[in-house]
Amino acid sequence: MSAEGVKTAEEKAAEARRGPAGTATNRHGPMSIGVPTEKSSNFKPSAKRLLGLLRPERLALYGVLAFALASVILNAVGPKILGKATDLIFAGVIGKDLPSEGSVDQIAAALRARGEGARADLIEGMPHLVPGAGIDFGAVGEVLLLVLAIYVVASLLQWASSYILTGAVNRTIFNLRRDVEDKLNRLPLPYFDNQPRGELLSRVTNDIDNVAQSLQQTLSQLLTSLLTVVAMVVMMLYISPLLAIIALVTIPITMLVTAAIGKRSQKHFVQQWKSTGELNGIVEETFTGHQLVKVFGRQDEVRAAFREKNDDLFDAGFGAQFVSGIIMPTMMFIGNLNYVVIAVVGGLRVASGSMSLGDVQAFIQYSRQFTQPLTQVASMANLMQSGVASAERVFDVLDAPEQQAESAAPTVLDDPHGRVAFEDVSFSYSRETPLIEHLDLTVEPGQMVAIVGPTGAGKTTLVNLIMRFYELDSGRITLDGVDITDLSRHNLRGEIGMVLQDTWLFGGTIRDNIAYGRPTASEEEVVAAAQATYVDRFVHSLPDGYDTVLDAEAGNISAGEKQLITIARAFLSDPALLILDEATSSVDTRTELLVQQAMAALRRDRTSFVIAHRLSTIRDADLILVMEDGRIVEQGSHADLLASGGAFAALYAAQFRAAVAEPVD
């Protein structure tokens, strides 16, 4: 096969693995910044669904409503009672200058006779006026104490309402995080192939946190504000229908302004959180591969990509905050105009005697308390828009198609022997690009099967199908005669030990990382697995031995040592089936020979699939499969394949010619 032909096959297979062109995957390098297109915002259904998450907290929300309603009622009564104190003070100030002889009606009649009709109307409109008497400080004090008690009780009720609501919201977000975590465990591997890790992490961390903040800040304030508006309207109508009509004119104006501005800000908030996810994806990829970035001198490109997405986030964030921020000053302006009109009309009515000064004072308080919650609701629009935009991104994860459902009554393999059979198996990552077609293969228990071929030939895909990471297009795979789709994924994967070329270790001790293969293993079993894989050799050279804590990137041990720990983890799981995907690629030649000896003991009565590029490491394989473009083009023992002079012999010869080739001047 020519070099061009091999390259074409690799490109085709790699393209098939990635799926349709242009689809971002989590396998791309540090410079890739592709992100799936965000769907358009749909505010009302998303907001309704978000509020629906609170349904299990109905009883708590009823309690919140009851406490909030009681608090609002008390706060609504307060200004009316406080107006009585103002009336007592005003009546005392006016009354002390009036003659003590005669009644209020007589004094008013005398004033009218002298042409002071306006003053007469004022006196007649004061119910607490006592001619010749001053301010009744005792009565004023009683009113003030009553108002104080009302406001204290109202504050306690509001605190109780907020306390209950905080618990309800946090339990809801706890359940949402749990649901997202459960959903991630039910999603098929292709979903993660098509999602940059930084973008997905942003959805399950930043966006959920933003939803929690939005619910916490808006629900309490929104409920209180709406109840306050209703209570204030009732009190204003009770005091003066005329002034109430003037105050209510602001409602349609407020609704129109809020709707107009909110409609324009929603798209900015969606873009803001989309840009946040994109930026997180760049940061995560760049810092994961920061060594490669520096080795290839791509710092300028990384900075340019970061700067571009950071600028996008700045523009979206500025647009969202600026547009939604217009609401607050606009509502304040409308409220101040309303306040001026009410003050002027109320003053005229006091002068005419049709209203008391205390009622005007109470009404002005009600008008401020009426416009204030409207302003607060308007100012919360940006927070609600942001929260719903984040909720939409979380709902996208929850609505993603799940992996194929397991059998209702799955078969259980208690003592598997490791016989694997592929029966007319066809599979492709993309329907338009076939990969594996009509594959038949039988592997007997205890056999070591080596899979070789050029990059992109489908070697890793073959073992991924055994693990049921992907579902077949047609055909079936059986383990000991049982279709793997009849087994639970937990049962199937529990019988398989897998060691990948890319090591994965978590932050924890070496002992914990080895025991990850079987958490119930004893200390002796962990040490035995470490000794079998020669981890024990280098562990004792570390300061804390098996208690050495590995950092997030396991940078305090070498790549080969990391690989040995992952092999020990597979050893400890005691699987019926071993899958080794270039498992010894990071160890030195001497350690590789030792590990292979240990694997030979482990493979007894176990089936092993070994993906290898170094053909010298698979001489002892019982069966070698040579794959090209998803097809098995040759199979047989090492000696038979070399003797046949086919594709394997060509690969073998090319590899060793490359190893001894001398540079030509």
C-alpha positions as CSV (number, residue, x, y, z in Angstrom):
1,M,0.0,0.0,0.0
2,S,1.4,3.4,-0.9
3,A,2.0,6.2,1.6
4,E,-0.8,8.2,0.0
5,G,-3.1,5.3,0.3
6,V,-2.4,4.8,4.0
7,K,-2.9,8.4,4.7
8,T,-6.2,8.5,2.9
9,A,-7.4,5.5,4.9
10,E,-6.3,7.2,8.1
11,E,-8.0,10.4,7.3
12,K,-11.3,8.6,6.3
13,A,-11.3,6.6,9.5
14,A,-10.5,9.5,11.7
15,E,-13.2,11.5,10.0
16,A,-15.7,8.7,10.6
17,R,-14.7,8.6,14.3
18,R,-15.3,12.3,14.7
19,G,-18.6,12.2,13.0
20,P,-19.9,14.8,10.6
21,A,-17.5,17.5,9.5
22,G,-17.3,20.5,11.7
23,T,-18.5,18.7,14.8
24,A,-16.4,19.6,17.8
25,T,-15.1,16.8,20.0
26,N,-13.3,16.5,23.2
27,R,-10.3,15.0,21.5
28,H,-9.3,18.1,19.7
29,G,-6.0,19.8,20.4
30,P,-5.3,22.9,22.4
31,M,-6.0,25.2,19.4
32,S,-9.5,23.8,18.6
33,I,-12.3,26.0,19.7
34,G,-15.4,24.6,17.9
35,V,-18.5,24.8,20.0
36,P,-22.0,23.4,19.1
37,T,-24.5,26.0,17.9
38,E,-26.8,27.3,20.7
39,K,-30.5,27.0,20.0
40,S,-32.6,30.1,20.0
41,S,-34.0,31.3,23.3
42,N,-37.6,30.4,24.2
43,F,-38.3,32.3,27.4
44,K,-41.8,31.4,28.4
45,P,-41.6,27.5,28.2
46,S,-38.2,27.5,29.8
47,A,-39.3,29.8,32.7
48,K,-42.4,27.6,33.1
49,R,-40.3,24.5,33.2
50,L,-37.8,26.1,35.6
51,L,-40.7,27.0,38.0
52,G,-42.0,23.4,37.6
53,L,-38.8,22.2,39.3
54,L,-40.2,23.6,42.5
55,R,-43.3,21.4,42.4
56,P,-42.0,18.9,45.0
57,E,-41.7,21.9,47.4
58,R,-45.4,22.8,47.2
59,L,-46.0,22.7,51.0
60,A,-42.9,24.8,51.7
61,L,-44.1,27.3,49.1
62,Y,-47.5,27.5,50.6
63,G,-45.9,28.4,53.9
64,V,-43.8,31.0,52.1
65,L,-46.9,32.4,50.6
66,A,-48.8,32.5,53.9
67,F,-46.0,34.2,55.8
68,A,-45.3,36.7,53.0
69,L,-49.0,37.5,52.7
70,A,-49.3,38.2,56.5
71,S,-46.1,40.3,56.3
72,V,-47.4,42.3,53.4
73,I,-50.8,42.9,55.1
74,L,-49.1,44.2,58.2
75,N,-46.8,46.4,56.2
76,A,-49.9,47.7,54.3
77,V,-51.8,48.6,57.5
78,G,-48.8,50.4,59.0
79,P,-48.9,53.6,57.0
80,K,-52.6,54.0,57.6
81,I,-52.2,53.7,61.4
82,L,-49.0,55.9,61.2
83,G,-51.2,58.6,59.4
84,K,-53.3,58.8,62.6
85,A,-50.2,59.9,64.5
86,T,-49.7,62.6,61.8
87,D,-53.3,63.7,62.2
88,L,-52.9,63.9,66.0
89,I,-49.8,66.1,65.7
90,F,-51.3,68.3,63.0
91,A,-54.6,68.6,64.9
92,G,-52.6,69.6,68.0
93,V,-50.6,72.3,66.1
94,I,-53.8,73.8,64.6
95,G,-56.0,73.3,67.7
96,K,-53.9,75.2,70.2
97,D,-54.3,78.4,68.2
98,L,-58.1,78.1,68.2
99,P,-60.4,79.4,70.9
100,S,-61.4,76.7,73.4
101,E,-65.0,78.0,73.6
102,G,-67.3,76.5,71.1
103,S,-67.3,73.4,68.9
104,V,-65.4,72.8,65.6
105,D,-68.6,73.5,63.6
106,Q,-69.1,76.8,65.4
107,I,-65.5,77.9,64.8
108,A,-65.7,76.9,61.1
109,A,-69.0,78.8,60.7
110,A,-67.3,81.9,62.2
111,L,-64.4,81.6,59.8
112,R,-66.7,81.4,56.8
113,A,-68.5,84.5,58.0
114,R,-65.2,86.3,57.9
115,G,-64.4,85.0,54.4
116,E,-61.9,82.3,55.4
117,G,-63.7,79.5,53.8
118,A,-60.5,77.5,52.9
119,R,-59.4,77.5,56.6
120,A,-62.9,76.5,57.6
121,D,-62.8,73.5,55.2
122,L,-59.4,72.5,56.6
123,I,-60.6,72.6,60.2
124,E,-63.8,70.6,59.4
125,G,-61.7,67.9,57.6
126,M,-59.6,67.2,60.8
127,P,-61.3,64.5,62.8
128,H,-58.9,64.7,65.8
129,L,-59.1,68.5,66.2
130,V,-59.9,69.7,69.8
131,P,-60.1,73.6,69.9
132,G,-57.7,75.1,72.4
133,A,-55.9,71.7,73.0
134,G,-52.3,71.0,72.0
135,I,-50.6,67.8,70.8
136,D,-51.8,64.7,72.7
137,F,-48.3,63.1,73.1
138,G,-49.8,60.1,75.0
139,A,-52.1,59.2,72.0
140,V,-49.2,59.8,69.6
141,G,-46.9,57.5,71.6
142,E,-49.6,54.7,71.6
143,V,-49.9,54.9,67.9
144,L,-46.1,54.8,67.4
145,L,-45.8,51.8,69.7
146,L,-48.5,50.0,67.8
147,V,-46.9,50.8,64.4
148,L,-43.5,49.6,65.8
149,A,-45.0,46.3,66.9
150,I,-46.7,45.8,63.5
151,Y,-43.4,46.4,61.7
152,V,-41.4,44.1,64.0
153,V,-44.0,41.3,63.5
154,A,-44.0,41.9,59.7
155,S,-40.2,41.7,59.6
156,L,-40.2,38.4,61.5
157,L,-42.8,37.0,59.2
158,Q,-40.7,38.1,56.2
159,W,-37.6,36.5,57.7
160,A,-39.5,33.2,58.2
161,S,-40.7,33.4,54.6
162,S,-37.2,33.9,53.3
163,Y,-35.8,31.1,55.5
164,I,-38.3,28.6,54.2
165,L,-37.9,29.7,50.6
166,T,-34.1,29.4,50.9
167,G,-34.5,25.8,52.0
168,A,-36.9,25.0,49.2
169,V,-34.7,26.6,46.5
170,N,-31.5,24.9,47.7
171,R,-33.3,21.5,47.8
172,T,-34.5,22.1,44.3
173,I,-31.0,22.9,43.0
174,F,-29.7,19.9,44.9
175,N,-32.1,17.7,43.0
176,L,-31.3,19.5,39.7
177,R,-27.6,18.8,40.2
178,R,-28.4,15.2,41.1
179,D,-30.6,14.9,38.0
180,V,-27.8,16.3,35.8
181,E,-25.3,13.9,37.3
182,D,-27.6,11.0,36.8
183,K,-28.3,12.2,33.2
184,L,-24.5,12.4,32.4
185,N,-24.2,8.8,33.5
186,R,-27.0,7.8,31.1
187,L,-25.7,9.7,28.1
188,P,-24.0,7.7,25.4
189,L,-20.3,8.2,24.6
190,P,-21.0,10.0,21.3
191,Y,-22.6,12.9,23.3
192,F,-19.3,13.5,25.0
193,D,-17.4,13.1,21.8
194,N,-19.4,16.1,20.4
195,Q,-19.1,18.3,23.5
196,P,-16.0,20.2,24.4
197,R,-15.3,19.5,28.1
198,G,-15.1,23.1,29.1
199,E,-18.5,23.8,27.6
200,L,-20.1,20.9,29.3
201,L,-18.4,21.7,32.6
202,S,-19.7,25.3,32.3
203,R,-23.3,24.0,31.9
204,V,-23.2,21.7,34.9
205,T,-21.4,24.2,37.2
206,N,-21.7,27.9,36.2
207,D,-25.1,27.6,34.7
208,I,-26.6,25.7,37.6
209,D,-25.1,28.1,40.0
210,N,-26.6,31.0,38.1
211,V,-30.0,29.3,38.1
212,A,-29.7,28.9,41.9
213,Q,-28.8,32.5,42.4
214,S,-31.7,33.7,40.1
215,L,-34.3,31.5,41.8
216,Q,-33.1,32.6,45.3
217,Q,-33.1,36.3,44.5
218,T,-36.1,36.6,42.3
219,L,-38.7,34.3,43.9
220,S,-38.7,35.9,47.3
221,Q,-38.6,39.4,45.9
222,L,-41.1,38.7,43.1
223,L,-43.6,37.1,45.5
224,T,-43.3,40.0,48.0
225,S,-43.4,42.6,45.3
226,L,-46.6,41.2,43.7
227,L,-48.4,40.9,47.0
228,T,-47.2,44.3,48.0
229,V,-48.6,45.8,44.7
230,V,-52.0,44.2,45.4
231,A,-52.1,45.3,49.0
232,M,-51.1,48.9,48.1
233,V,-53.7,49.1,45.4
234,V,-56.4,48.0,47.9
235,M,-55.3,50.5,50.5
236,M,-55.0,53.3,48.0
237,L,-58.5,52.6,46.7
238,Y,-59.8,52.6,50.3
239,I,-58.2,56.0,51.0
240,S,-58.8,57.8,47.7
241,P,-60.1,56.3,44.5
242,L,-59.1,59.5,42.6
243,L,-55.5,59.3,43.7
244,A,-55.5,55.6,43.2
245,I,-56.4,56.0,39.5
246,I,-53.6,58.4,39.1
247,A,-51.1,56.0,40.7
248,L,-52.4,53.0,38.6
249,V,-51.6,54.8,35.4
250,T,-48.0,53.7,35.9
251,I,-48.9,50.0,35.7
252,P,-49.4,49.7,31.9
253,I,-46.5,52.1,31.3
254,T,-44.3,49.9,33.4
255,M,-45.4,46.7,31.7
256,L,-44.8,48.1,28.3
257,V,-41.3,49.4,29.1
258,T,-40.3,46.2,30.9
259,A,-41.5,44.0,28.1
260,A,-39.8,46.1,25.4
261,I,-36.5,46.2,27.2
262,G,-36.6,42.6,28.4
263,K,-37.2,41.3,24.9
264,R,-34.1,43.0,23.7
265,S,-32.0,41.8,26.7
266,Q,-32.8,38.1,26.5
267,K,-30.8,37.4,23.4
268,H,-27.8,39.1,25.0
269,F,-28.0,36.9,28.1
270,V,-28.2,33.7,26.0
271,Q,-25.1,34.9,24.1
272,Q,-23.4,35.8,27.4
273,W,-23.7,32.3,28.8
274,K,-22.9,30.7,25.5
275,S,-19.7,32.8,25.3
276,T,-18.9,31.9,28.9
277,G,-19.0,28.2,27.9
278,E,-16.8,28.8,24.8
279,L,-14.3,30.7,26.9
280,N,-14.2,27.9,29.5
281,G,-13.6,25.4,26.7
282,I,-10.6,27.4,25.5
283,V,-9.1,27.8,29.0
284,E,-9.6,24.1,29.9
285,E,-8.0,22.9,26.6
286,T,-5.2,25.4,26.7
287,F,-4.1,24.6,30.3
288,T,-4.6,20.9,29.8
289,G,-2.2,21.0,26.9
290,H,-0.1,24.0,28.0
291,Q,3.1,22.0,27.5
292,L,2.3,21.4,23.9
293,V,1.3,25.0,23.4
294,K,4.8,26.1,24.6
295,V,6.6,23.3,22.7
296,F,5.1,24.4,19.4
297,G,5.3,28.1,20.2
298,R,1.5,28.6,19.8
299,Q,1.2,31.1,22.6
300,D,0.2,33.9,20.2
301,E,-2.5,31.8,18.6
302,V,-3.9,30.8,22.0
303,R,-3.9,34.4,23.2
304,A,-5.6,35.5,20.0
305,A,-8.3,32.8,20.4
306,F,-8.8,33.7,24.0
307,R,-8.9,37.4,23.2
308,E,-11.5,36.8,20.5
309,K,-13.8,34.8,22.8
310,N,-13.2,37.1,25.7
311,D,-14.2,40.1,23.5
312,D,-17.3,38.2,22.5
313,L,-18.1,37.6,26.2
314,F,-17.4,41.3,27.0
315,D,-19.7,42.4,24.2
316,A,-22.5,40.0,25.2
317,G,-22.2,40.8,28.9
318,F,-22.1,44.5,28.3
319,G,-25.1,44.4,26.0
320,A,-27.1,42.3,28.5
321,Q,-26.3,44.4,31.5
322,F,-26.6,47.7,29.8
323,V,-30.0,46.9,28.1
324,S,-31.5,45.4,31.2
325,G,-30.0,48.1,33.3
326,I,-32.0,50.7,31.5
327,I,-35.1,49.4,33.2
328,M,-34.3,50.6,36.7
329,P,-33.7,54.3,35.9
330,T,-36.7,54.3,33.6
331,M,-39.0,52.9,36.3
332,M,-37.6,55.4,38.8
333,F,-38.3,58.3,36.5
334,I,-41.9,57.1,36.0
335,G,-42.3,56.6,39.7
336,N,-41.0,60.1,40.5
337,L,-43.4,61.7,38.0
338,N,-46.2,59.8,39.7
339,Y,-45.1,60.9,43.1
340,V,-45.1,64.6,42.1
341,V,-48.7,64.4,40.7
342,I,-50.0,62.6,43.8
343,A,-48.3,65.1,46.1
344,V,-49.9,68.1,44.2
345,V,-53.4,66.6,44.0
346,G,-53.2,65.4,47.6
347,G,-52.2,68.8,48.9
348,L,-55.1,70.4,47.1
349,R,-57.5,67.9,48.6
350,V,-56.1,68.5,52.2
351,A,-56.6,72.2,51.6
352,S,-60.2,71.6,50.5
353,G,-60.8,69.5,53.6
354,S,-61.8,66.4,51.6
355,M,-58.8,64.4,52.9
356,S,-56.8,64.5,56.1
357,L,-53.1,65.2,56.1
358,G,-52.5,61.8,57.6
359,D,-54.3,60.1,54.7
360,V,-52.3,62.0,52.2
361,Q,-49.1,61.0,54.0
362,A,-50.2,57.4,54.1
363,F,-51.2,57.5,50.4
364,I,-47.8,58.9,49.4
365,Q,-46.2,56.1,51.3
366,Y,-48.5,53.6,49.5
367,S,-47.6,55.1,46.2
368,R,-43.9,54.8,46.9
369,Q,-44.4,51.3,48.1
370,F,-46.5,50.6,45.1
371,T,-44.0,51.9,42.5
372,Q,-41.0,50.5,44.4
373,P,-42.0,46.8,43.9
374,L,-42.8,47.5,40.3
375,T,-39.3,49.0,39.9
376,Q,-37.8,46.0,41.7
377,V,-39.7,43.6,39.5
378,A,-38.4,45.5,36.5
379,S,-34.9,45.6,37.8
380,M,-35.0,41.8,38.4
381,A,-35.8,41.3,34.7
382,N,-32.1,41.0,33.9
383,L,-31.6,38.4,36.6
384,M,-34.6,36.4,35.5
385,Q,-33.5,36.6,31.9
386,S,-30.0,35.4,32.9
387,G,-31.4,32.6,35.0
388,V,-33.7,31.3,32.3
389,A,-30.9,31.5,29.7
390,S,-28.8,29.3,32.0
391,A,-31.7,27.0,32.7
392,E,-32.1,26.5,28.9
393,R,-28.5,25.3,28.7
394,V,-29.0,22.9,31.6
395,F,-32.3,21.6,30.0
396,D,-30.3,20.9,26.8
397,V,-28.3,18.4,28.8
398,L,-31.3,16.9,30.5
399,D,-33.1,16.6,27.2
400,A,-30.2,15.0,25.3
401,P,-31.0,11.5,23.9
402,E,-29.9,8.8,26.3
403,Q,-28.1,5.6,25.6
404,Q,-30.1,2.6,24.6
405,A,-32.2,1.2,27.5
406,E,-31.1,-1.9,29.2
407,S,-33.1,-5.1,29.2
408,A,-35.9,-5.2,31.7
409,A,-34.7,-8.5,33.0
410,P,-31.0,-8.6,32.2
411,T,-29.0,-11.8,32.2
412,V,-26.4,-12.1,34.8
413,L,-23.0,-13.7,34.2
414,D,-21.8,-15.1,37.5
415,D,-18.7,-17.0,36.2
416,P,-17.8,-15.8,32.7
417,H,-15.0,-17.6,30.8
418,G,-14.4,-14.9,28.2
419,R,-15.6,-16.4,24.9
420,V,-16.3,-13.4,22.6
421,A,-18.0,-13.6,19.3
422,F,-18.7,-11.0,16.7
423,E,-21.6,-12.1,14.5
424,D,-22.2,-10.1,11.3
425,V,-21.4,-6.8,13.1
426,S,-21.7,-3.5,11.3
427,F,-21.0,-0.1,12.9
428,S,-20.3,3.4,11.8
429,Y,-20.0,6.7,13.7
430,S,-21.7,8.4,10.8
431,R,-24.3,6.8,8.6
432,E,-22.7,8.5,5.6
433,T,-19.3,6.9,6.4
434,P,-19.4,3.1,7.0
435,L,-16.6,1.8,9.2
436,I,-17.0,-1.8,10.2
437,E,-19.2,-3.9,7.9
438,H,-20.3,-7.5,8.4
439,L,-17.5,-8.5,10.8
440,D,-17.4,-12.1,12.0
441,L,-14.9,-13.1,14.7
442,T,-14.7,-15.7,17.4
443,V,-12.2,-15.5,20.3
444,E,-11.9,-18.5,22.6
445,P,-11.4,-18.2,26.4
446,G,-7.8,-17.6,27.4
447,Q,-6.7,-16.5,23.9
448,M,-4.6,-13.4,23.5
449,V,-5.8,-11.5,20.5
450,A,-3.6,-8.7,19.1
451,I,-5.2,-6.0,16.9
452,V,-2.8,-4.1,14.6
453,G,-3.2,-1.8,11.7
454,P,-2.6,1.8,10.6
455,T,-4.0,4.7,12.6
456,G,-7.7,5.1,12.1
457,A,-8.2,1.5,11.0
458,G,-10.8,0.8,13.7
459,K,-8.8,-1.0,16.3
460,T,-10.0,1.0,19.3
461,T,-13.5,1.0,17.9
462,L,-13.5,-2.8,18.0
463,V,-12.8,-3.0,21.7
464,N,-15.2,0.0,22.4
465,L,-18.0,-2.1,20.9
466,I,-17.2,-4.9,23.2
467,M,-17.4,-2.5,26.1
468,R,-20.8,-1.3,24.7
469,F,-19.6,2.3,24.6
470,Y,-21.4,2.5,21.2
471,E,-24.4,0.6,19.9
472,L,-24.2,-1.6,16.8
473,D,-25.9,-0.7,13.6
474,S,-26.5,-4.4,13.0
475,G,-25.4,-7.8,14.1
476,R,-24.5,-8.8,17.6
477,I,-21.6,-9.4,20.0
478,T,-21.9,-12.2,22.5
479,L,-19.9,-13.0,25.7
480,D,-20.1,-16.7,26.6
481,G,-22.9,-17.0,24.2
482,V,-25.0,-14.2,25.7
483,D,-25.8,-11.1,23.7
484,I,-24.1,-8.2,25.5
485,T,-27.3,-6.2,25.0
486,D,-29.0,-8.7,27.3
487,L,-26.5,-7.9,30.0
488,S,-26.6,-4.9,32.2
489,R,-23.8,-2.5,31.4
490,H,-22.6,-2.7,35.0
491,N,-22.4,-6.5,34.8
492,L,-20.7,-6.4,31.4
493,R,-18.1,-3.8,32.2
494,G,-17.5,-5.3,35.6
495,E,-16.1,-8.4,33.9
496,I,-13.8,-6.3,31.7
497,G,-10.5,-4.7,32.7
498,M,-9.3,-1.9,30.4
499,V,-6.0,-0.1,30.3
500,L,-5.8,2.8,27.9
501,Q,-2.8,4.5,26.2
502,D,-3.9,7.8,27.8
503,T,-3.5,7.2,31.6
504,W,-6.2,8.6,33.9
505,L,-5.4,9.0,37.6
506,F,-7.4,11.1,40.1
507,G,-6.1,13.3,42.9
508,G,-5.5,10.9,45.8
509,T,-3.0,8.4,47.1
510,I,-1.4,5.7,44.9
511,R,-3.2,3.1,47.1
512,D,-6.5,4.7,46.3
513,N,-5.8,4.9,42.6
514,I,-5.0,1.2,42.5
515,A,-8.0,0.2,44.7
516,Y,-10.3,2.1,42.2
517,G,-10.4,-1.2,40.3
518,R,-12.0,-2.9,43.2
519,P,-12.9,-0.7,46.2
520,T,-13.5,-3.7,48.5
521,A,-10.0,-5.1,48.0
522,S,-7.9,-5.6,51.1
523,E,-4.5,-4.0,51.7
524,E,-2.8,-7.3,50.9
525,E,-4.6,-7.6,47.6
526,V,-3.6,-4.0,46.6
527,V,0.0,-4.7,47.4
528,A,-0.1,-8.0,45.5
529,A,-1.5,-6.2,42.4
530,A,1.2,-3.6,42.7
531,Q,3.9,-6.2,43.0
532,A,2.6,-8.1,40.0
533,T,2.8,-5.0,37.8
534,Y,6.1,-3.8,39.3
535,V,4.5,-0.7,40.8
536,D,6.0,-1.9,44.1
537,R,9.5,-1.3,42.7
538,F,9.2,2.5,42.5
539,V,6.6,3.1,45.2
540,H,9.2,2.5,48.0
541,S,11.5,5.2,46.5
542,L,8.7,7.8,47.1
543,P,8.7,9.6,50.4
544,D,5.3,8.4,51.5
545,G,5.2,5.0,49.7
546,Y,1.6,3.9,48.9
547,D,0.3,7.0,50.7
548,T,2.0,9.4,48.2
549,V,-0.7,11.8,47.1
550,L,-0.9,12.4,43.3
551,D,-1.9,15.8,42.2
552,A,-4.6,16.5,39.6
553,E,-2.2,15.8,36.7
554,A,-0.1,13.2,38.5
555,G,2.9,15.3,37.7
556,N,4.9,14.1,40.6
557,I,5.5,10.7,39.0
558,S,6.7,9.7,35.5
559,A,4.5,8.8,32.5
560,G,5.7,5.2,32.7
561,E,4.9,5.0,36.5
562,K,1.4,6.4,35.8
563,Q,0.9,3.7,33.2
564,L,2.0,1.0,35.6
565,I,-0.5,2.2,38.2
566,T,-3.3,2.0,35.7
567,I,-2.2,-1.6,34.8
568,A,-2.2,-2.5,38.5
569,R,-5.7,-1.1,38.8
570,A,-6.9,-3.5,36.0
571,F,-5.0,-6.4,37.6
572,L,-6.8,-5.8,40.9
573,S,-10.3,-5.8,39.3
574,D,-9.6,-9.5,38.4
575,P,-11.6,-9.4,35.1
576,A,-12.6,-12.2,32.8
577,L,-11.7,-10.1,29.8
578,L,-8.6,-7.8,29.4
579,I,-8.5,-4.9,26.9
580,L,-5.1,-3.3,26.6
581,D,-5.0,-0.3,24.2
582,E,-1.2,0.4,23.8
583,A,-1.0,-0.2,27.6
584,T,2.8,-0.4,27.6
585,S,3.6,2.5,25.3
586,S,4.8,4.7,28.1
587,V,7.1,2.3,29.9
588,D,10.7,1.5,29.1
589,T,11.7,-1.7,27.3
590,R,12.9,-3.6,30.4
591,T,9.7,-2.7,32.4
592,E,7.6,-3.7,29.4
593,L,9.1,-7.2,29.4
594,L,8.4,-7.5,33.1
595,V,4.9,-6.3,32.7
596,Q,4.3,-8.7,29.8
597,Q,5.5,-11.6,32.0
598,A,3.0,-10.5,34.7
599,M,0.3,-10.2,32.1
600,A,1.0,-13.7,30.8
601,A,0.1,-15.0,34.3
602,L,-2.9,-12.8,34.6
603,R,-4.2,-13.9,31.1
604,R,-4.5,-17.5,32.1
605,D,-8.1,-18.5,31.6
606,R,-8.9,-15.0,30.5
607,T,-9.4,-13.5,27.0
608,S,-7.2,-10.6,26.1
609,F,-7.5,-8.0,23.4
610,V,-4.2,-6.1,22.9
611,I,-4.0,-3.1,20.6
612,A,-0.4,-2.6,19.6
613,H,1.6,-0.5,17.2
614,R,5.0,-2.0,18.2
615,L,4.7,-5.4,16.4
616,S,7.6,-6.9,18.3
617,T,5.4,-6.9,21.5
618,I,2.8,-9.3,20.2
619,R,4.9,-12.3,19.1
620,D,3.2,-14.5,21.6
621,A,-0.4,-13.6,20.6
622,D,-2.6,-16.6,19.9
623,L,-4.3,-14.6,17.1
624,I,-3.3,-11.4,15.3
625,L,-6.0,-9.4,13.5
626,V,-4.8,-6.9,10.9
627,M,-7.4,-4.2,10.3
628,E,-7.7,-1.7,7.5
629,D,-10.7,0.7,7.1
630,G,-12.7,-1.2,9.7
631,R,-12.2,-4.6,8.0
632,I,-10.1,-7.5,9.2
633,V,-7.9,-8.1,6.2
634,E,-5.7,-10.8,7.7
635,Q,-5.7,-13.0,10.8
636,G,-3.4,-15.7,12.1
637,S,-0.4,-16.2,14.3
638,H,2.7,-14.1,14.2
639,A,4.7,-16.6,12.2
640,D,1.9,-17.5,9.8
641,L,1.3,-13.8,8.9
642,L,4.9,-13.1,8.3
643,A,5.2,-16.2,6.1
644,S,2.1,-15.2,4.1
645,G,3.9,-12.0,3.0
646,G,0.6,-9.9,3.2
647,A,-0.3,-6.7,4.9
648,F,1.1,-7.7,8.3
649,A,4.4,-8.7,6.8
650,A,4.5,-5.3,5.0
651,L,3.8,-3.4,8.3
652,Y,6.4,-5.5,10.1
653,A,9.0,-4.9,7.5
654,A,8.3,-1.2,7.2
655,Q,8.5,-0.8,11.0
656,F,11.8,-2.4,11.3
657,R,13.2,-0.8,8.2
658,A,12.3,2.6,9.8
659,A,14.0,1.5,13.0
660,V,17.4,0.9,11.4
661,A,17.2,3.4,8.5
662,E,20.2,5.7,8.2
663,P,19.8,9.3,7.2
664,V,20.8,10.0,3.6
665,D,22.9,13.1,2.8
